[in-house]
């Protein structure tokens, strides 16, 4: 018996991540699981622990091995023995549960059905920080999958203990506890409210200035997941006095801290004009604009969206973005970024800024945004979502833009779906501005209008007629296609008077 245990103990020790491929060549994974299972009942504690560690490493490797561990009936056996075991075994058992649960909701559900949640809650009350950390990891991998599994974690009574864990001195424990609260909160307002009711917000907010970057990532993520669901929850986060301290995260050297900080501000700003105004008053818009200018790639995305949300609420908030010089970095995102979803967000944000009044549209058009948006819209390489966002932004800006010099370059390249909005703006402005009418002729705008082919009775034809009515008939004929040939024919047919 002892010899057999020692032999299997050596096999368990042999299993590690770097040797798994070798194991697949020597023996099948089913035989490995069957080899390790009896050792969970061995009389020697270190053998039991090492056997559990081997099972955990197998389950962690891929979903097939995790399913094999579950099908072998190991979970109930592992869970039943856990409360009486030492702290080393508890940490290892929690690792096995985490390794199985991480792969899929089905495997996480198998862990729940084995009765593991009640045992893991006991581990959260253990005196050893490592045991608590292992339990937090297991809870996190269970809760992240879907609302039902998160609800199971809540009903097991884990949330108050997780809030206690974020108050422990160990940084690693704080990180994973905050991550678990984040993954519970993300699924629904009700689950987020449960986390709030446990008093999590105040403790999370106090950790924003913590120098540990990985902890700040999780803290900011947890607050974001709470704030995103409703105005009331966002206001509770704001009441924890996260401003202006959260703005310092936008200058952090860790890019994930920057991104999560901007995400938190975005999730607050989107809910109401009042919350957006609070962010503006605290200097949040300027800080986000600086962050966008100093970053590249997906780190920019939440900041871009935040500016769009703020600008969408009202004319005054949109003007606050303009005054804070928010348009140039958004334009830069359209040109510099390679990912279509980032360009789409920038196009959307610019459309929200320019859609309010002629003054707003003038600021956006003055930054030479319109040709860039048009190029993106007609580019065959652009995704459908990017094209849709660019078209919508163009429409929003064009419908308010009365700055004709910014519109004229578009006359030569715009497709019909955009052209009608451009011609529409000319038809509104030219009847009331004599200087603009003269400039429209000298720059070739009137000639271009005559070349546009519009269906009779269409809205585009109505706009063209309105423009033509601003000029004498002979001027319109002069710039009409084919008129030069008519004049030449008249010259040829003209009989001089001798």
N, C-alpha and C positions, 0 to 999 in steps of 0.2 A: 504493500500500500504506500509506504513512504517512498520507495523507489519510483513507483508510478507517479506520485505527486511531484517528486523532484524533477522527473523527466518532463512532465507537462508544464511545470513551473518554468523550466528552461525554455520550452516552446513559447510560452506567453511572453517571456522576456525578449525572445527573439523578434517579436512582432513590433515593428516601428514603421513610420511612414516611408522611410527610404527602402525598406525591405519588402514592402507589400507586393511590388511587381515580381520580385523573386519568388515570393510565396505562391503566387498564382501559377508559376511554372512548376513548382515542386508538388504542391497538393491543392486540391480544390478548397474553396472557401467553406463549403459545407462541412468538410471534415475538420477544419480549423475550429468552427463554432462548436461542433460536437465534442472536440477535444477540450475546449475551454470550459464548457458548461459545468461538468462535474466539479471543477475546481472552485466554483463559487461556494460549494458546501464543504470545502476542505477544512480540517481542524486548525491549520496554520493560518493566522490572519494575513501574513504577507503573501501567501499563495492566493488567498481569496482576492486580495487587492490587485495583485498582478494579473490574475485571470480577468478581472473586471476591466483593467486597463487594456488588456489585449482585445477584449470585445469592443471596448470604446474606440480603439484605433481602427479596428475593422469597420465598425459602423460609420465612423467618420469619413472613411475613404470614398465610398460611393453608396448610392441608394440601394443597389442590389444587396450589398453586404448588410446594410441596415435592415432591410426587409428579412434577410436570413436570420438575423439576431432576434427579430420580433417573432418570426414563425417558429423559432426554436423554443418559444415559451420562456425565455430568459427574464423578461421584464418583471412579471409578478414575483419571481424568485428573488430578483435583485431588490425590488421595492420592499418586500417583507423583511428582508434581513437588514435593511439600511439603518433603522433607528437604533439597533443594538450594537452597531459596529463603531470602530474608532474613527477619528477625524480623517485619517488618510483614506480609509475605505469610502467614507461619505463623499469626499472630494472626487474620488475616482468614479463612484456610482453616478454622481451628478454629471460627470463628463460623459458617461455612457448614455444617459437620458438626453443630454444635449446633442450628442453625436447622432442619435436616431431622429430626434425631433426636427433637426435643421433641414432635412431633405425635402419634406413635403407635408401638407396639411394632414394627409392620411396617416403618415408615420407619427406626427405630433399627436393626433387623436388616439393612436394606439398607446402612446405614453400616458395620456390622460386617463384612458380606460383601465390602465394597469393600476390606478390608484396612486400614481407618482406625485400628484400635486400636493396631497396632504402631507406626504413625507418630505417633500421639498420645502413646504412651509415650516416644518419642524427644523429643517436645516437652516432656514433664515434666522431662527432664534438661537442657533448654536453660538457658543462663545468664540469659536475660531473664525477669523475673517476669511480664511481660505474656503471654509465650508460654505459660508454665506455667499462668497463670490461664485462658487460652483453652482449653487442653487439659483442665483440670479441669472447666470448664463443659460441654465436649463429653462427657466421661466421665459427668458427673452426669446429663445428659439421656438418656444411653443406659441407665445402671444403674437409674434410678428406675422403669422400666416393669415389669420382671418378674424372677424369679430367674434365668432362663436368660441374659438380657442382662447381669445383674450378674455371673454366673459367667464370662461371656466377658471382662468387664473384669478380673476377678481373674486369669484364666488368661493374660491379656496382660501380667501383671506390674505392674499399675498401683498396687496397694495400698501396697507399701513406699514408692514414690515420693510417693504422696499423703500418707503419714505424714510424709515429709520436708518436704512443702509446708506442712503446718500449723506447722512449726517455723521457717518463713521469716519475716523481719521485716515483710513487706508485709501489712497487714490484709486487703485485698481477696482476696489469695491464700489467706490462712488461712481466710477465710469460706467460699469455694467448695470448698476441699479438705475442710473439716469437713462441709459439706453433702453432698459426694460420698461420704464415708465413711458418713454417716448413711443415704444412699439405698442403698448396698451392703448395709449391716447389716440393714436392715429386713425383708428378704425371708425369711431362714431362719437357724436357729442356726448352720449350717455357714458361711454367709457372714459372720455376725457373728464367729464364731471366727477366721476368716481375718484380719479387721480387728484382732482382739485379739492374734493371734499376731505381727502386724507392730509391736506395741508402741504402738498408738494410744491406749489408755486413759490412760496416764500423762500423755501430752502434752495430751490433751483436758482432763483434770482440772485441769491447771496453768493452763488458760486460763479457767476459770470466773470468777475475779475480774477478768478483763480489763474495762476500762471501756467498750469498744465493744459496744453493745447488739446489733447485728446479728451480731457474732461469737459473743456469748454464746448467742444463739438457736440457732445452728447447733451449737455445742459441746454444749449441753444436749440438743438433739435427737439428736445422734449417740450420746451416752451412754445416752439413753432407748432408742434402737433396739437397742443392744447388750444392755442390761439386761433387756429385755422377754421374751427368749426362754427363759431357764432360771434356776434358782437359782444354778448355778455362775457363769454370766455376770454375774448381778446381784451376786454376792459379789465378783467381780473388780472391778466398778465401785466397790463400797463400799470395798474394800481400797486403792483409789487415794486414800483420805482426802477424799472429796467432802463429808463431813459434818464440821463444821457449815457450811462455807463456802457450800454450795449453798442453804442457807436464806436467805441474804442476797438471793438472786435473787427470792424471793417478795415482797420489798419494793421491787423495782426499778421505776423509773418507766415502763419499757417493758412493755406488757401481754403481748407475746409472750414476753419473758424470763420473766415471772411464770408464764405458762401452761406453757412448756416446762420450767421448774424444777419445777412441781407435777407435770407428767407424768413426769419422771424419778423423783421420790419415789414416785409411784404405781406405776411399773413395778417398783420395788424392793420396795415393801411387799406387793404382791400374792402374792409367791412363798412366803413362809413366816412363821410366828409369830416366829422368831428375827430375821429382817430387819425385821419390823414393830416388834419390841421395841427394836431398835437405833435406829430412827427416833424412837420415843417417848422414849428415853433422851437423844437428842441435841436434844430440843425440837422435833422435826419436826412433831408433831401440832398443837401450839399455834401454830406458825408457819403451817401450812396453814389452820387455822381463821381466823386473822387475815387471811390472804390472801383467803379466801372472803368474809369480811365486808367487805372493802374493794373488791371487784371486782363486776362485773356481766357477765351474758352467758356466752359460751362459755369465757371465762377461768376461770370458776369450776369448770367441768366436771371437769378432772383432779383438783382438790383434793377435790371432793365424792366422786368414786370412790375416791380414796385413803383417805378416812375410812371408807368402806364396807368396803374390803379389810382395813384394820387391825382394825375392829370384828368382822369375820367370823371372824377367826382364833381368838379365845378370849374367855372372860368377862373376864379381867383387861385385855386390850387394849381391849375394848369399854368397860369402865369408865374406862380412861384417856382415851378420847374424850369420855365424859360429864363427867369431872372437869375436862377442859380446856375445858368449855363448848362442845362441838361441836354439841349439838342445836339451840340457837336459830338459828345461821346456816343450818343445813339446813332448818329450818322456814321461814325467810325465803325461801329459794330456791323452796320450793313455792308461796309466795304472790306473790313479786315477779317471778319469771321468766315469760317469755311462750313460750319454746320448750319443746315437750313433752319433748324428749329430756333437757333439763336437769332438769325436774321429775321425770322418770322416774328419773334417777340419784339425786336427793335422796330420793325415796321408797324406792328400793332401799337406800340407805345407812342411812336411819332404821330400816328393817326389820332390817338386819344388827345394828344397835345394840341393838334391843329384843328380839331373839329368844332371848337366852340364859337369863335368869332373871326372876322376878317383880320383882326390884329394877330390873333394866335396863328392863323394860317400864314400870314405874311412872315412871321418869325421862322416858321418851319420851312416855307418855300425859299426864304432868303438864305438858308443854309445849303441850298442846291440839293435838297432831298428829293424833289420830284423826279428829276431825270434818273436818279439812282433807283428809286422805287419802280419807275417804268422799265428800266433795263432788267430788273429782277423779274418783273411780271412777264415780260416777253421772252425771257431766257428759257429755252427748252430744258435746261438742266435743273431748273428750280423744281422743288417738290410741289405737289398740288396745294398743300397747306400754306407753303410760302407764297405761292401765286395768289391764293385767296386773301391772305393777310395783306400783301402788297396792294392788291386791287382795292380792298376795303379802305386801306390807309389813303391811297390816292383819291378815292371818292370822297372820304371825309374831309381831306384838306382842300381839294379842288372846289367842293361845294361852298366853301367859305372864302376862298382866296380871290381877292380883287387886285392883287399885285400882278398886273399883266405881263411885265417883263419876265417874270418867273414862269409864266404859262406858255409864252410864245415858242420856246425851244421844243415843247412837247408836241406842237402842231405837226411836226415833220415825221414823227416816229410812232405816235400813239395809235393803237388799234381802235376800231370803232367803239368797243365797249367803254373805253376811256375817253375817246375823242368827244363824245357827246357832252361829257361833264366839262371839258375844257372849253368847247364852243359855247356851252351854256353860260359860263362865266363871262366870256367876251360879250355875249349878247346882253348881259345885265349891266356891264360897266360902260361900254362904248356909247350908248345913247346919251349918257350924262357927262361925258368927258371929251371935250374937243381936242385937247392935246393928245390924249390916248388914241383918238381916231386917226389923227395925222401920223402918229408914230406907228400905228398898226399898218398903215399903207406903206410907209417908207422902209419898214423892216421886212416887208414881204408877207405879212400876215394875211392881208386881204386876198392877195393872189393865192395863197395856200388854201384859204377857205373856199375859193371858187373851184379849186381842184378836187374838193371832197365830194365823193359820190354818196348821196343820201337817198333813201327811199322816199317817194312822194308821200306826204302826210305824216312822216315820222317826226319824232321829237327833235332829232338832229336837223332835219330840214327846216323845222320851225325856227330853231336857233340861227341857222344860216340866213334865213329870210330876215330875221330881226337884225342881224349884222348888216346885211345888204341895204336895208332900209335906212341905215345911218349915213349912207353916201349917195351922191348924185348918180343917176342911172348910167351916165356915160363913163363914170369912174369904175363902176362895177363891171360894165361891159369890157372896158379896157383891160381889166385883169382876169377876165374870164378865159378859160382855155380855148384856143382856136381864133381868138379875136385878131391876132396879128395876121393870120392868113386871110381873114375877111378884109382887113385893111389893104393887104397886098393885092387882093382881087379887085378892090375898088380902084387902086392905083393903075392896075393893068387895063381896067375897063374905062378909066376916065379919059375923056376926050378934051384935050387942052383947048382953050379959047385963043385963037390966033388973031 
